[in-house]
Amino acid sequence: MIIERNETPEELAFALTFPQIREAHEIYKKHCFFQDFIGQCEDRRQDRIGLCNLPYQTLEHETDILCTAYELYEKLEDSNVSYHVTMENVIDAIEKQILNGELRLHTEPAPRVVLVMEDGIVTASYTNAPFIQAEVIKLDKEYDSAEEREAVYGALEHDPELTECECHITWPGREKEAA
């Protein structure tokens, strides 16, 4: 095939057999379903609909869940029922399978960073994911104004690369006092 250098991908033409077209269509149809499924799962989570027990952070990588959902969709698909309603039924079924242990999640453990502090100073950091870059911002009510402290929190809340996460704080020797 000869391709002129000024052709864009949208302008390229390929000769495909009917079985190849059918296979390409099925691949694209499955891709579109996966995107719709992930989007509707996220919408349901935000609206607190259903069990909300899906691994939302890694759902796009959960091939077992996505493929099972697509198989269910193909079984439930009916021209008399809307796509949205069918998708809701598929998500309900997937959530029930996860709840009953019929569908296992193959997610990796959440990335962790452990910071050790002595006398208010970070003395060591450990992680289970070497790609993580730990950052420490030290604020002190004696030295930083309320506006400066609020600006730090505001900047972190609006940083598109960051999401707030749980923080477990332990104080060796003081666990009994806190209980």
Steps between C-alpha positions, in 0.01 A plus 500: 500500500635843412423780746559862412676687778231768528212258566345508847385176667136595426578513127666158479307231318538125548359210306339263750308181452152472649618272785774755583243781504275293725791431739603869505139599570479254791825632650374859474156406638664334802727803552199734496313276744797502740509881493123524557517241779779683684319834460166367624669322794658831601165681466334238722776533759458877513122461533543213749292260290549127550762327713785727384754222560693524173872585494440845350865611510612208283179408317638579155772238561271232649468287187316218681227739612477677165484179296245344738289814477514489120396134495207582731405792279493276193271254683267774631496715187142540376364742241199568726716616794706818493879486500508694830266258678693200367826659619348557847401132514852395396659718770259363763594145397875575512468661845311190626765267355773696680298498826444122476865434416411364156710765330844555648684829488861481386609841617845574628537638850454875525825696472623597846744750639610483862670805648681475833509821703713572805440823688299640208770421242465230231796267554412216259256406226400159363272394213364186338502672160839645401344740248338699782657832586434595862459869576477650846363846567567623850258756639542660838233715665773705670676592174239469222193723487150355464489635143826326411379172647163528319682577174700178531183291553321685219785437256505128588121467465511657153804308373359273223772239556410448867207346684449503874573165662476337840786553739558256784703653782661281762681617809700209645448470874190720493249259337362399842443864601298571184270197548 
